[in-house]
Amino acid sequence: MTTKPLNAAVLPVQSAPADTVQPTARVTIRGRAKTSRRFTVPRSVRRAAGPVGLVLLWFLTSATGVLPESVLASPVDVLRQAVDLTKNGELPSAIAASGRRAAIGFLIGATVALTLSLVAGLFRLGEDVIDSSMGMFRAIPWVGLIPLFIVWFGIEETPKIALVALGVTYPLYFNIYGGIRSTDAQLVEAARMMGLGRFGLIKYVILPSALPGALVGLRYALSTAWLALVFAEQVNADAGLGYLMSNAQQYFRTDVIVLCLVVYALLGLACDFAVRILSRRLLTWRANFEGEA
């Protein structure tokens, strides 16, 4: 007699229609959709906000007279000078000359840095011979070697290229070397247990582990190449952006000086952007933290 009330109490719960639960779920889902919708500024706009704000501030201070032309030319004058120098061909030829020096110096410095970092990173004897010497030479300001380079190589193109190559060598070497030596020892041991030889270990384990550090070093090296070129082209240059800056300095043409500096900055920014794209292509296998939204 007591089973009927129990069955009667259970049956209404089991036979409850599904419609009594679904509306609550719908409301919850819709509520989440509404709360997840929020306005976000595109990253491209946020990245451009800083430079655009600085240029706008520069324009306003120049237009209102707070920043006189004798101190710094207005962005309008710099833009006008860029158009004039582009039309007469001086600016394109200067960019080509500076780009050639930077490219040759970078290739030489990158070759030297890659060779030394591989020898020092992969072999203990190489580390003992090379790394301490590189640490010692890094303490010497490479800009201070300009007089010595002039004595060694003269005043033609060679000292300019040598200075760029020297500026590129150090950041590439230390980042590649650090990337090689930061390879996980447990990963190396697991690769050896799987039967990988020395060549396979270097190819499939050590070099991929060193790739993120190498790309960071590449970014530093490219920016340093343009920085070194600014100093190098002040040494008896007859072409290039440094040559335009030297001539403008004699006549106090701040518009031409600022224009050359802007071109240097844009070239460095273009190289940095290229390395970023290369990093995304080569490091697709590696999960990175990209910051909070």
DADA-V439057 format. One record per residue. N is the residue number from 0. SS is DSSP state (hx for helix, st for strand, lp for the rest). PSI is psi as a letter, one per 20 degrees, with the letter a starting at -180 (* if undefined). D_LAST is the distance of its C-alpha to the last C-alpha in Angstrom with 1 decimal. Layout:
BEGIN
n:N ss:SS psi:PSI d_last:D_LAST
n:N ss:SS psi:PSI d_last:D_LAST
END
This chain:
BEGIN
n:0 ss:lp psi:h d_last:64.4
n:1 ss:hx psi:i d_last:61.1
n:2 ss:hx psi:h d_last:59.2
n:3 ss:hx psi:g d_last:59.2
n:4 ss:hx psi:h d_last:57.2
n:5 ss:hx psi:g d_last:54.6
n:6 ss:hx psi:h d_last:54.3
n:7 ss:hx psi:h d_last:54.2
n:8 ss:hx psi:h d_last:51.4
n:9 ss:hx psi:g d_last:49.4
n:10 ss:hx psi:g d_last:50.0
n:11 ss:hx psi:h d_last:48.3
n:12 ss:hx psi:g d_last:45.1
n:13 ss:hx psi:h d_last:45.3
n:14 ss:lp psi:j d_last:46.3
n:15 ss:lp psi:p d_last:43.6
n:16 ss:lp psi:q d_last:42.2
n:17 ss:lp psi:i d_last:38.7
n:18 ss:hx psi:h d_last:38.1
n:19 ss:hx psi:i d_last:37.8
n:20 ss:hx psi:h d_last:34.6
n:21 ss:hx psi:g d_last:32.9
n:22 ss:hx psi:h d_last:32.2
n:23 ss:hx psi:g d_last:30.3
n:24 ss:hx psi:g d_last:28.1
n:25 ss:hx psi:g d_last:27.6
n:26 ss:hx psi:g d_last:26.7
n:27 ss:hx psi:g d_last:24.0
n:28 ss:hx psi:g d_last:22.5
n:29 ss:hx psi:h d_last:22.7
n:30 ss:hx psi:h d_last:21.1
n:31 ss:hx psi:g d_last:18.1
n:32 ss:hx psi:h d_last:17.8
n:33 ss:hx psi:g d_last:18.1
n:34 ss:hx psi:h d_last:15.5
n:35 ss:hx psi:i d_last:12.9
n:36 ss:lp psi:o d_last:13.6
n:37 ss:lp psi:q d_last:11.8
n:38 ss:lp psi:p d_last:11.8
n:39 ss:lp psi:p d_last:9.1
n:40 ss:lp psi:p d_last:10.5
n:41 ss:lp psi:q d_last:11.1
n:42 ss:hx psi:h d_last:10.2
n:43 ss:hx psi:h d_last:14.0
n:44 ss:hx psi:g d_last:14.6
n:45 ss:hx psi:h d_last:12.3
n:46 ss:hx psi:h d_last:14.1
n:47 ss:hx psi:i d_last:17.4
n:48 ss:hx psi:g d_last:17.0
n:49 ss:hx psi:g d_last:18.3
n:50 ss:hx psi:g d_last:21.3
n:51 ss:hx psi:h d_last:22.2
n:52 ss:hx psi:h d_last:22.2
n:53 ss:hx psi:g d_last:24.4
n:54 ss:hx psi:g d_last:26.8
n:55 ss:hx psi:g d_last:27.0
n:56 ss:hx psi:g d_last:27.8
n:57 ss:hx psi:g d_last:30.4
n:58 ss:hx psi:g d_last:31.9
n:59 ss:hx psi:g d_last:32.3
n:60 ss:hx psi:h d_last:33.8
n:61 ss:hx psi:g d_last:36.2
n:62 ss:hx psi:h d_last:37.2
n:63 ss:lp psi:i d_last:38.0
n:64 ss:lp psi:j d_last:39.9
n:65 ss:lp psi:h d_last:37.9
n:66 ss:lp psi:n d_last:37.4
n:67 ss:lp psi:q d_last:40.9
n:68 ss:lp psi:h d_last:41.5
n:69 ss:lp psi:h d_last:43.6
n:70 ss:lp psi:g d_last:40.6
n:71 ss:lp psi:p d_last:38.0
n:72 ss:lp psi:q d_last:38.5
n:73 ss:lp psi:q d_last:36.4
n:74 ss:hx psi:h d_last:33.9
n:75 ss:hx psi:g d_last:36.4
n:76 ss:hx psi:h d_last:39.1
n:77 ss:hx psi:g d_last:36.9
n:78 ss:hx psi:g d_last:36.0
n:79 ss:hx psi:g d_last:39.7
n:80 ss:hx psi:h d_last:40.7
n:81 ss:hx psi:g d_last:38.4
n:82 ss:hx psi:g d_last:40.0
n:83 ss:hx psi:g d_last:43.5
n:84 ss:hx psi:h d_last:43.0
n:85 ss:hx psi:h d_last:41.5
n:86 ss:hx psi:g d_last:44.5
n:87 ss:lp psi:i d_last:47.0
n:88 ss:lp psi:i d_last:45.3
n:89 ss:hx psi:g d_last:44.8
n:90 ss:hx psi:g d_last:41.0
n:91 ss:hx psi:h d_last:40.7
n:92 ss:hx psi:h d_last:43.5
n:93 ss:hx psi:g d_last:41.9
n:94 ss:hx psi:h d_last:38.5
n:95 ss:hx psi:g d_last:40.5
n:96 ss:hx psi:g d_last:42.4
n:97 ss:hx psi:h d_last:39.5
n:98 ss:hx psi:h d_last:37.5
n:99 ss:hx psi:g d_last:40.6
n:100 ss:hx psi:g d_last:40.9
n:101 ss:hx psi:g d_last:37.2
n:102 ss:hx psi:g d_last:37.4
n:103 ss:hx psi:g d_last:40.7
n:104 ss:hx psi:h d_last:39.6
n:105 ss:hx psi:g d_last:36.3
n:106 ss:hx psi:g d_last:38.2
n:107 ss:hx psi:g d_last:40.7
n:108 ss:hx psi:h d_last:38.3
n:109 ss:hx psi:h d_last:36.0
n:110 ss:hx psi:g d_last:39.2
n:111 ss:hx psi:g d_last:40.5
n:112 ss:hx psi:g d_last:37.1
n:113 ss:hx psi:g d_last:36.7
n:114 ss:hx psi:g d_last:40.3
n:115 ss:hx psi:g d_last:40.3
n:116 ss:hx psi:h d_last:37.0
n:117 ss:hx psi:g d_last:38.2
n:118 ss:hx psi:g d_last:41.5
n:119 ss:hx psi:h d_last:40.2
n:120 ss:hx psi:h d_last:37.4
n:121 ss:hx psi:h d_last:39.5
n:122 ss:lp psi:p d_last:42.8
n:123 ss:hx psi:h d_last:43.7
n:124 ss:hx psi:g d_last:46.6
n:125 ss:hx psi:h d_last:44.3
n:126 ss:hx psi:g d_last:42.0
n:127 ss:hx psi:h d_last:45.0
n:128 ss:hx psi:h d_last:46.4
n:129 ss:hx psi:g d_last:43.3
n:130 ss:hx psi:g d_last:40.4
n:131 ss:hx psi:h d_last:42.4
n:132 ss:hx psi:g d_last:43.8
n:133 ss:hx psi:h d_last:40.4
n:134 ss:hx psi:h d_last:39.2
n:135 ss:hx psi:g d_last:42.2
n:136 ss:hx psi:h d_last:42.0
n:137 ss:hx psi:h d_last:38.3
n:138 ss:lp psi:i d_last:39.5
n:139 ss:lp psi:p d_last:41.6
n:140 ss:lp psi:p d_last:40.0
n:141 ss:hx psi:h d_last:40.2
n:142 ss:hx psi:h d_last:40.7
n:143 ss:hx psi:i d_last:43.8
n:144 ss:hx psi:i d_last:45.3
n:145 ss:hx psi:g d_last:45.9
n:146 ss:hx psi:h d_last:49.6
n:147 ss:hx psi:h d_last:50.3
n:148 ss:hx psi:h d_last:48.9
n:149 ss:hx psi:h d_last:51.2
n:150 ss:hx psi:g d_last:54.1
n:151 ss:hx psi:g d_last:53.4
n:152 ss:hx psi:i d_last:52.3
n:153 ss:lp psi:b d_last:53.7
n:154 ss:lp psi:j d_last:51.9
n:155 ss:lp psi:b d_last:51.1
n:156 ss:hx psi:h d_last:48.0
n:157 ss:hx psi:g d_last:48.1
n:158 ss:hx psi:h d_last:46.9
n:159 ss:hx psi:g d_last:43.9
n:160 ss:hx psi:h d_last:42.9
n:161 ss:hx psi:h d_last:43.6
n:162 ss:hx psi:h d_last:41.4
n:163 ss:hx psi:g d_last:38.4
n:164 ss:hx psi:h d_last:39.2
n:165 ss:hx psi:g d_last:39.4
n:166 ss:hx psi:h d_last:36.0
n:167 ss:hx psi:h d_last:34.4
n:168 ss:hx psi:g d_last:36.2
n:169 ss:hx psi:g d_last:34.8
n:170 ss:hx psi:h d_last:31.0
n:171 ss:hx psi:g d_last:31.6
n:172 ss:hx psi:g d_last:34.1
n:173 ss:hx psi:h d_last:32.3
n:174 ss:hx psi:g d_last:29.0
n:175 ss:hx psi:g d_last:31.0
n:176 ss:hx psi:g d_last:33.3
n:177 ss:hx psi:h d_last:30.6
n:178 ss:hx psi:h d_last:28.8
n:179 ss:hx psi:g d_last:32.2
n:180 ss:hx psi:i d_last:33.0
n:181 ss:lp psi:j d_last:29.7
n:182 ss:lp psi:p d_last:30.4
n:183 ss:lp psi:p d_last:30.5
n:184 ss:hx psi:h d_last:34.1
n:185 ss:hx psi:h d_last:34.0
n:186 ss:hx psi:h d_last:32.7
n:187 ss:hx psi:g d_last:35.7
n:188 ss:hx psi:h d_last:38.1
n:189 ss:hx psi:h d_last:37.0
n:190 ss:hx psi:h d_last:37.5
n:191 ss:hx psi:h d_last:40.9
n:192 ss:hx psi:h d_last:41.8
n:193 ss:lp psi:i d_last:41.0
n:194 ss:lp psi:j d_last:43.6
n:195 ss:lp psi:p d_last:41.6
n:196 ss:lp psi:a d_last:43.8
n:197 ss:hx psi:g d_last:42.9
n:198 ss:hx psi:g d_last:42.0
n:199 ss:hx psi:h d_last:39.9
n:200 ss:hx psi:g d_last:38.1
n:201 ss:hx psi:g d_last:37.3
n:202 ss:hx psi:g d_last:36.3
n:203 ss:hx psi:i d_last:34.2
n:204 ss:hx psi:g d_last:32.8
n:205 ss:hx psi:g d_last:33.0
n:206 ss:hx psi:g d_last:32.1
n:207 ss:hx psi:h d_last:29.0
n:208 ss:hx psi:h d_last:27.9
n:209 ss:hx psi:i d_last:28.6
n:210 ss:hx psi:g d_last:26.8
n:211 ss:hx psi:g d_last:23.3
n:212 ss:hx psi:h d_last:25.2
n:213 ss:hx psi:h d_last:27.4
n:214 ss:hx psi:h d_last:24.7
n:215 ss:hx psi:g d_last:23.3
n:216 ss:hx psi:h d_last:27.0
n:217 ss:hx psi:g d_last:27.4
n:218 ss:hx psi:g d_last:24.7
n:219 ss:hx psi:g d_last:26.5
n:220 ss:hx psi:g d_last:29.8
n:221 ss:hx psi:g d_last:29.2
n:222 ss:hx psi:h d_last:28.1
n:223 ss:hx psi:h d_last:31.1
n:224 ss:hx psi:g d_last:33.4
n:225 ss:hx psi:h d_last:32.9
n:226 ss:hx psi:g d_last:33.1
n:227 ss:hx psi:h d_last:36.4
n:228 ss:hx psi:h d_last:37.6
n:229 ss:hx psi:g d_last:37.4
n:230 ss:hx psi:h d_last:39.8
n:231 ss:hx psi:h d_last:41.9
n:232 ss:lp psi:i d_last:42.7
n:233 ss:lp psi:i d_last:44.1
n:234 ss:lp psi:n d_last:47.0
n:235 ss:lp psi:l d_last:49.7
n:236 ss:lp psi:q d_last:47.6
n:237 ss:lp psi:j d_last:49.3
n:238 ss:lp psi:q d_last:46.3
n:239 ss:lp psi:r d_last:42.6
n:240 ss:hx psi:h d_last:40.0
n:241 ss:hx psi:h d_last:41.5
n:242 ss:hx psi:g d_last:44.8
n:243 ss:hx psi:h d_last:43.6
n:244 ss:hx psi:h d_last:42.1
n:245 ss:hx psi:g d_last:45.3
n:246 ss:hx psi:g d_last:47.4
n:247 ss:hx psi:h d_last:45.2
n:248 ss:hx psi:h d_last:45.4
n:249 ss:hx psi:h d_last:49.2
n:250 ss:lp psi:j d_last:49.1
n:251 ss:lp psi:l d_last:46.2
n:252 ss:lp psi:n d_last:44.1
n:253 ss:hx psi:h d_last:40.7
n:254 ss:hx psi:g d_last:39.5
n:255 ss:hx psi:h d_last:40.4
n:256 ss:hx psi:g d_last:38.9
n:257 ss:hx psi:h d_last:35.6
n:258 ss:hx psi:g d_last:35.7
n:259 ss:hx psi:h d_last:36.3
n:260 ss:hx psi:h d_last:33.5
n:261 ss:hx psi:h d_last:31.1
n:262 ss:hx psi:g d_last:32.4
n:263 ss:hx psi:g d_last:31.9
n:264 ss:hx psi:g d_last:28.3
n:265 ss:hx psi:h d_last:27.7
n:266 ss:hx psi:g d_last:29.5
n:267 ss:hx psi:h d_last:27.4
n:268 ss:hx psi:h d_last:24.2
n:269 ss:hx psi:g d_last:25.6
n:270 ss:hx psi:g d_last:26.5
n:271 ss:hx psi:h d_last:23.1
n:272 ss:hx psi:h d_last:21.6
n:273 ss:hx psi:h d_last:24.2
n:274 ss:hx psi:h d_last:23.4
n:275 ss:hx psi:g d_last:19.7
n:276 ss:hx psi:g d_last:21.0
n:277 ss:hx psi:h d_last:23.6
n:278 ss:hx psi:g d_last:21.2
n:279 ss:hx psi:h d_last:19.3
n:280 ss:hx psi:g d_last:22.8
n:281 ss:hx psi:h d_last:24.3
n:282 ss:lp psi:k d_last:21.6
n:283 ss:lp psi:h d_last:20.8
n:284 ss:lp psi:i d_last:22.4
n:285 ss:lp psi:p d_last:20.0
n:286 ss:lp psi:p d_last:16.8
n:287 ss:lp psi:q d_last:14.3
n:288 ss:lp psi:p d_last:11.3
n:289 ss:lp psi:j d_last:8.8
n:290 ss:lp psi:r d_last:6.5
n:291 ss:lp psi:q d_last:3.8
n:292 ss:lp psi:* d_last:0.0
END
